[in-house]
């Protein structure tokens, strides 16, 4: 009986730890495709802010990214103001 209670208690602690520390991470990851190229996008679950991972620029807020090519590059560009 004591072993059965210990196993159930351990399973509940394990499940609780998983649901607290692993599953609800701050970021949700997705992707977007621009001109056949796929770019990772991370979305903050708390604020809803989205960031796009651009080669050479790192994680960039989605408001700063445009899909209009500038020059001869076909990847998304930063809005520079």
C-alpha positions, 0 to 999 in steps of 0.5 A, spaced: 500 500 500 505 504 501 509 503 495 503 504 491 502 511 494 509 513 493 508 511 485 502 515 485 505 521 488 511 520 484 507 520 478 503 526 480 510 530 482 513 528 475 507 530 471 506 537 475 514 538 474 513 537 466 507 541 466 510 547 470 517 547 467 517 544 460 510 545 456 509 552 457 515 555 455 515 563 454 516 562 446 512 559 441 515 557 435 513 558 428 515 559 421 514 564 415 515 563 408 518 568 403 519 567 396 521 560 397 525 561 403 523 559 410 524 563 416 523 561 424 518 566 427 518 566 435 512 569 438 512 571 446 506 567 449 505 573 454 506 579 450 504 576 443 510 580 440 513 576 434 520 576 432 523 573 425 530 570 425 534 573 419 541 571 417 546 576 419 541 580 423 539 575 429 532 575 432 528 582 429 521 584 431 516 583 426 514 590 425 521 591 423 521 586 417 518 587 410 518 582 405 519 587 399 526 586 396 531 591 397 537 591 392 539 584 389 537 580 396 531 576 396 530 575 403 526 579 408 529 586 410 529 590 416 526 597 416 531 602 417 528 609 419 
